[in-house]
Amino acid sequence: MKIIGPIAGIGTRLRPFTLSKPKAFLIVAGKTVLDHILSKFCNTFDSDTELILIVGYKKRQIMEYIKTQYGNKFKLTFIEQIPRGYEEGTPYYWGLGEAVYLAHSRFEKSKLKNIKEDKREGSLIFLGDMLPLDEYSYLMYKYWESDVDGIITVMKVEKKDANSYGIVVVDKNGIIERLVEKPKHFISNLAIAGIYSFSNTTTFALFKNLKKYLDQRTDKSKEVYMTDSLQDLVDQGFKIAAVELKQGILDFGRPSELLKGNKYLLEQGTSRMNDFQKHNITVERSFLKHPIFIGKNTKIINSIIGPYTSIGDDSYIENCILENCVIETSAYLNNIISQNSIIGSNVKVENISKDNLIIGDKSIY
């Protein structure tokens, strides 16, 4: 099985942070979003698994990091998604449909002996800003043990929010009958949750369907989504099951969701004083309200930190009260009172008492 990860996009909804780094590199609870995703893969797949990353925006930054951190954990392949154009120097792309299609060159179509072999030579597709809370072993069990050609993870959403998602309609056995991207009228509360797995035969059919829509593009066309191509699979007779995530997902695509994800991850594990000396963390005349995360070589003086606050490596925090905040690496904060804020890397911020701050990398306030 090959893993496909489309991570070329710029993450417009996460500006200003994505002006200096890809959205998958936002640091939450001590690790990048991409690290949180790939660490789950490491628990399920062996080092012979090919990880195909579709890169574009900040591609060198991604490639160098992945090679260093995961070069011995996966067989790595990088494929560049060429920008559709530029707006004020920032690239934009043809969307998820094209990104997934670009992986077709890494798959070989061959005569497979049986269904199990067909599934073994198939694909798993993930999105770079969505982290399933369920283990991938649970999802893959559903894939391997069910009499289906593929699975798509889903989650239940509120009726009022259904028009913001790709939505599926299923039969009584959980087999998908219909998929609609952001439906105008309510048809179901099952939203696509960002993990797809298909047999080899189904993967090639998906590539063929995607190519059909890509070939129809004009300069005025919108982004190419996957939903129409997935509906084509259903219409062509492929049996695709909707697998509902028991624990849901963390969606890091918006600042508010980033803070929710940070809160959840901190609840799974908090920094302990026993580790402070090992990580060269200094805390003086300060009160820490757990759960929190404090990065290496960080100094905290005369401050109240937490709960639900993560602070990246090499930061200096003095005279601050911070609650439910994400502070990235190498931040210098002095005399700050804030909650529900996201502050980027390499910033210097002083003398602010304000909630809901959004401060990008390399800023001075």
C-alpha positions in Angstrom: 0.0 0.0 0.0 1.2 3.5 -0.8 0.3 6.6 1.2 -0.6 9.8 -0.6 -0.4 13.1 1.2 -1.4 16.3 -0.6 0.3 19.1 1.2 0.9 21.7 -1.5 -1.7 24.3 -0.5 -0.8 27.6 1.2 -3.5 27.5 4.0 -5.1 30.9 3.3 -7.4 30.6 6.3 -4.3 30.4 8.6 -2.6 33.5 7.5 -0.5 35.3 8.7 1.2 32.1 9.9 1.3 30.4 6.5 3.1 33.4 5.0 6.4 32.0 6.3 5.7 28.2 6.5 3.3 25.6 5.1 0.1 25.0 7.1 1.2 21.5 8.0 4.2 23.0 9.9 2.1 24.9 12.4 3.3 23.8 15.9 0.6 22.5 18.2 1.3 20.8 21.6 5.0 20.7 20.9 4.9 19.1 17.4 4.0 20.2 13.9 0.6 19.2 12.6 2.3 17.0 10.0 4.3 15.3 12.8 1.1 14.5 14.7 -0.2 12.8 11.5 2.9 10.9 10.5 3.6 9.6 14.0 0.3 7.8 13.8 1.4 6.3 10.5 4.6 5.1 12.1 2.5 3.1 14.6 0.7 1.3 11.8 2.9 1.0 8.7 6.4 -0.3 8.3 9.5 1.4 6.8 8.9 -0.3 3.4 5.7 1.8 2.9 6.0 4.5 0.2 5.0 7.9 1.4 4.1 10.1 -1.6 3.9 13.8 -0.6 2.5 16.2 -3.1 4.4 19.4 -2.4 4.2 23.0 -3.7 4.1 25.9 -1.4 7.4 26.1 0.7 8.4 22.7 -0.9 12.1 22.9 0.0 11.2 23.5 3.7 8.9 20.5 3.7 11.3 18.2 1.8 14.3 18.9 3.9 12.4 18.4 7.1 10.7 15.2 6.0 14.0 13.7 4.8 15.6 14.4 8.1 12.8 13.3 10.3 11.3 10.4 8.4 13.9 9.2 5.9 14.4 6.0 7.8 10.7 5.4 8.5 9.2 5.5 5.0 10.2 5.2 1.4 9.9 8.9 0.5 8.7 10.3 -2.8 8.0 14.0 -3.5 6.0 15.2 -6.4 5.6 18.9 -7.2 2.1 20.4 -7.9 2.8 23.3 -10.2 0.9 26.5 -9.3 -2.1 27.5 -11.4 -1.1 31.1 -11.0 0.0 33.8 -8.5 -1.8 36.5 -6.6 0.5 39.2 -5.2 3.4 36.7 -5.4 1.6 33.9 -3.6 0.8 30.7 -5.6 -2.6 29.0 -5.9 -3.3 25.6 -7.2 -5.9 23.4 -9.0 -6.9 21.8 -5.7 -7.1 18.4 -4.1 -8.3 16.6 -7.2 -5.1 17.4 -9.2 -2.9 16.8 -6.2 -4.1 13.3 -5.7 -4.0 12.6 -9.5 -0.3 13.5 -9.6 0.5 10.4 -7.6 -0.7 8.1 -10.4 2.8 7.7 -11.8 3.8 5.8 -8.6 1.3 3.1 -9.1 1.6 0.0 -11.3 -1.4 -1.6 -12.9 -1.0 -5.3 -12.9 -3.1 -8.5 -12.8 -3.6 -9.3 -9.1 -4.5 -12.8 -8.0 -7.3 -12.0 -5.5 -9.1 -9.2 -3.6 -6.5 -9.2 -0.7 -3.7 -8.7 -3.1 -5.7 -5.9 -4.9 -6.2 -4.2 -1.5 -2.5 -4.6 -0.5 -1.4 -2.8 -3.7 -3.9 0.0 -3.1 -3.7 3.5 -1.7 -4.3 5.5 1.5 -4.9 9.3 1.1 -4.7 11.7 4.0 -5.2 15.5 4.2 -2.4 17.6 5.8 -4.6 19.6 8.1 -6.9 16.9 9.5 -5.8 14.4 12.3 -8.1 11.5 13.0 -8.2 10.7 16.7 -8.8 7.0 16.0 -5.8 4.8 15.4 -5.1 4.0 11.7 -5.0 0.4 12.7 -8.8 0.6 13.4 -9.4 2.2 10.0 -7.3 -0.3 8.1 -9.1 -3.2 9.9 -12.3 -1.9 8.4 -10.6 -1.7 5.0 -9.1 -5.2 5.1 -11.9 -7.1 6.8 -14.9 -5.6 4.9 -16.1 -6.8 1.5 -15.6 -3.4 -0.1 -13.4 -1.8 -2.7 -12.5 1.1 -0.4 -13.4 3.2 2.6 -13.9 6.9 3.3 -13.9 8.2 6.9 -16.9 10.3 7.9 -18.0 12.2 11.0 -21.4 13.5 12.2 -21.8 17.2 12.0 -24.6 19.6 13.0 -27.3 20.0 10.4 -26.6 23.8 10.2 -23.0 23.1 9.3 -23.5 20.3 6.7 -23.3 22.8 3.8 -19.7 23.5 4.7 -18.5 19.9 4.0 -18.4 17.2 1.5 -21.4 15.1 2.5 -22.2 11.4 1.9 -25.5 9.5 1.9 -25.3 5.8 2.8 -27.6 2.8 2.7 -28.5 0.7 5.7 -25.2 -1.2 5.4 -23.1 2.0 5.4 -22.3 1.7 1.7 -22.0 5.2 0.1 -24.8 6.0 -2.4 -24.1 9.6 -3.0 -21.5 12.3 -2.4 -22.0 16.0 -2.7 -19.5 18.8 -2.1 -21.0 21.5 0.1 -24.7 20.7 -0.7 -27.1 23.7 -0.8 -29.8 21.6 0.8 -29.5 19.2 3.7 -29.1 15.6 2.6 -27.2 14.0 5.4 -25.1 14.8 8.5 -22.2 12.6 7.5 -19.2 14.7 6.5 -16.1 13.4 4.8 -13.4 13.3 7.4 -10.2 13.3 5.3 -9.0 9.7 5.1 -9.5 7.5 2.1 -8.3 4.0 1.3 -8.9 2.2 -2.0 -7.8 -1.1 -3.6 -5.4 -0.9 -6.5 -8.2 -1.4 -9.1 -10.3 1.3 -7.4 -7.3 3.7 -7.2 -6.7 3.4 -10.9 -10.4 4.1 -11.6 -10.2 7.2 -9.3 -7.1 8.4 -11.3 -9.0 8.0 -14.5 -12.1 9.9 -13.2 -9.9 12.7 -11.9 -8.1 13.0 -15.3 -11.5 13.4 -17.0 -12.3 16.5 -14.9 -8.7 17.8 -15.2 -8.9 17.5 -19.0 -12.0 19.7 -18.9 -10.4 22.6 -17.2 -10.4 26.1 -18.6 -8.8 29.3 -17.3 -12.2 30.1 -15.7 -12.7 26.7 -14.0 -12.8 26.5 -10.2 -10.6 24.1 -8.2 -10.9 20.4 -9.0 -12.3 18.6 -6.0 -12.4 14.8 -5.5 -16.1 14.6 -4.7 -17.3 14.2 -8.3 -14.7 11.6 -9.1 -15.7 9.7 -6.0 -19.3 9.8 -7.0 -18.2 8.4 -10.4 -16.7 5.5 -8.6 -20.0 4.8 -6.9 -21.9 5.1 -10.2 -19.4 2.7 -11.8 -20.3 0.0 -9.3 -17.4 0.2 -6.8 -18.5 -0.5 -3.3 -17.2 2.2 -1.0 -18.0 2.1 2.7 -18.4 5.1 5.0 -16.4 4.4 8.2 -17.5 6.7 11.0 -14.7 7.8 13.3 -15.5 6.9 16.8 -13.4 9.7 18.3 -13.7 12.2 15.5 -11.0 14.4 14.0 -8.9 17.5 14.7 -9.2 20.0 11.9 -6.4 22.4 11.9 -7.6 24.4 9.0 -8.8 27.5 10.9 -7.3 29.4 14.0 -10.3 28.5 16.2 -9.9 24.8 15.3 -6.2 25.0 15.9 -6.8 26.1 19.5 -9.4 23.3 19.9 -6.8 20.8 18.6 -4.1 22.1 20.9 -6.5 21.8 23.9 -7.3 18.2 23.0 -3.7 17.1 22.5 -2.6 18.7 25.7 -5.2 16.8 27.6 -3.5 13.6 26.3 -0.2 14.6 27.8 1.2 17.6 29.7 4.8 18.7 30.4 6.1 17.5 33.8 8.6 19.2 36.1 10.6 16.0 36.1 11.5 16.7 32.5 12.5 20.3 32.9 16.1 19.8 33.7 16.5 17.3 30.9 15.1 19.8 28.4 16.9 22.8 29.9 13.6 24.5 30.9 13.8 27.2 33.5 10.7 28.3 35.6 11.2 31.0 38.2 8.5 32.6 40.4 5.8 31.3 38.1 2.6 29.2 38.4 1.9 26.5 35.8 -1.7 25.3 35.4 -1.8 22.0 33.6 -2.3 20.7 31.0 0.5 22.7 29.2 3.5 22.1 26.9 6.8 23.8 27.4 9.5 23.4 24.7 13.2 22.9 25.2 15.5 25.7 26.3 12.5 27.9 27.3 12.7 30.3 30.2 9.5 31.4 32.1 9.8 34.1 34.8 7.2 35.7 37.1 4.3 34.4 34.9 1.1 32.3 35.1 0.9 29.8 32.3 -2.1 27.7 31.4 -4.2 25.8 31.3 -4.2 24.7 27.7 -1.1 26.6 26.6 1.8 25.3 24.5 5.0 27.2 24.3 7.6 26.2 21.6 11.4 25.7 22.0 13.8 28.5 22.8 11.2 30.9 24.1 11.5 33.6 26.8 8.3 34.4 28.7 8.3 37.1 31.5 5.5 38.8 33.4 2.8 37.1 31.4 -0.6 35.5 32.0 -1.4 33.1 29.2 -4.4 30.8 29.0 -5.5 28.6 26.1 -2.7 29.9 23.8 -0.4 28.5 21.1 3.0 30.1 21.2 5.4 28.8 18.6 9.2 28.6 18.8 11.7 31.3 19.7 9.1 33.7 21.0 10.0 36.6 23.3 7.0 37.7 25.3 7.1 40.3 28.1 4.2 41.7 30.0 1.5 40.0 28.0 -2.0 39.1 29.4 -4.0 37.0 26.9 -6.2 34.0 26.3 -7.4 32.3 23.1 -4.4 33.6 21.2 -2.0 32.2 18.6 1.5 33.8 18.4 4.0 32.7 15.8 7.8 31.9 15.8 10.6 34.4 16.2 8.4 37.2 17.5 9.0 39.9 20.1 5.8 41.1 21.7 5.7 43.4 24.8 3.1 45.3 26.9 -0.2 43.9 25.5 -3.4 43.0 27.4 -5.7 41.6 24.8 -7.5 38.3 24.0 -7.7 36.5 20.7 -4.4 37.7 19.4 -3.2 36.5 16.0 0.4 37.4 15.5 2.5 36.0 12.6 6.1 34.8 12.5 8.9 37.4 12.9 6.6 40.1 14.2 7.6 42.9 16.6 4.9 44.5 18.7 
